[in-house]
Amino acid sequence: MISVIETPVATEKTMLLIEKENKLTFRVRKSATKDQVSREVEERFSVKVDSVNVLFDKKGKKAVVKLKEGFSAEEIGTRIGIF
């Protein structure tokens, strides 16, 4: 299986999303769908995803992933090294 997640995004704004809204932000492949992103986050980090929003910017495609209640975006951020 080809990974759709390329890299986590670590900016001041994404750090606030992690702390206040339990959301993680990733740079993803342009061909990635919301379902593919959701599935990969759930499998890779052993969490449940509540929703996925995607957006395009000048660098490509980003996915903002909201985790379900009971799962910690801060813990995942620490595990993947963005803190």
C-alpha positions as CSV (number, residue, x, y, z in Angstrom):
1,M,0.0,0.0,0.0
2,I,1.3,3.4,-0.9
3,S,1.3,6.0,1.9
4,V,-0.9,9.0,1.3
5,I,0.6,11.0,4.2
6,E,3.8,12.7,3.2
7,T,4.7,14.7,6.3
8,P,3.2,16.4,9.3
9,V,2.8,20.2,9.2
10,A,4.3,22.0,12.2
11,T,3.4,25.7,12.3
12,E,2.2,28.0,15.1
13,K,-1.4,27.7,13.8
14,T,-1.2,23.9,13.6
15,M,0.1,23.7,17.1
16,L,-2.9,25.7,18.3
17,L,-5.2,23.3,16.5
18,I,-3.5,20.4,18.3
19,E,-3.9,22.0,21.7
20,K,-7.3,23.5,21.4
21,E,-9.3,21.5,18.9
22,N,-7.6,18.0,18.9
23,K,-6.6,18.3,15.2
24,L,-3.5,17.1,13.4
25,T,-2.4,18.6,10.0
26,F,-0.5,16.6,7.4
27,R,0.8,17.3,3.9
28,V,-0.7,14.6,1.7
29,R,-0.6,13.3,-1.9
30,K,-2.7,15.3,-4.4
31,S,-4.5,12.2,-5.3
32,A,-5.4,11.3,-1.7
33,T,-9.1,11.2,-0.7
34,K,-10.6,12.0,2.7
35,D,-11.3,8.3,3.2
36,Q,-7.7,7.3,2.4
37,V,-6.3,9.9,4.8
38,S,-8.7,8.8,7.5
39,R,-7.9,5.1,7.1
40,E,-4.2,5.7,7.1
41,V,-4.2,7.9,10.2
42,E,-6.3,5.3,12.1
43,E,-4.0,2.5,11.1
44,R,-0.7,4.3,11.6
45,F,-1.5,5.9,14.9
46,S,-4.1,3.5,16.4
47,V,-6.7,6.3,16.9
48,K,-10.3,7.0,15.6
49,V,-10.8,9.9,13.2
50,D,-13.9,12.1,13.6
51,S,-13.5,14.2,10.4
52,V,-11.0,15.1,7.7
53,N,-10.9,18.5,5.8
54,V,-8.6,18.9,2.9
55,L,-7.3,22.1,1.3
56,F,-4.9,23.2,-1.4
57,D,-2.2,25.8,-1.0
58,K,0.8,26.8,-3.1
59,K,2.8,23.9,-1.7
60,G,0.2,21.2,-2.4
61,K,-2.6,19.5,-0.5
62,K,-3.1,19.5,3.3
63,A,-5.4,17.4,5.4
64,V,-6.7,18.6,8.8
65,V,-7.7,15.5,10.8
66,K,-9.9,15.8,13.9
67,L,-9.6,13.0,16.3
68,K,-12.6,11.5,18.2
69,E,-13.1,12.2,21.9
70,G,-10.8,10.1,24.0
71,F,-7.8,10.3,21.6
72,S,-5.1,12.9,22.0
73,A,-3.6,14.8,19.1
74,E,-0.9,16.1,21.5
75,E,0.2,12.5,22.2
76,I,0.4,11.7,18.5
77,G,2.3,15.0,17.9
78,T,4.8,14.0,20.5
79,R,5.2,10.5,19.0
80,I,5.9,11.8,15.5
81,G,8.3,14.5,16.7
82,I,6.5,17.8,16.1
83,F,6.8,18.9,19.8
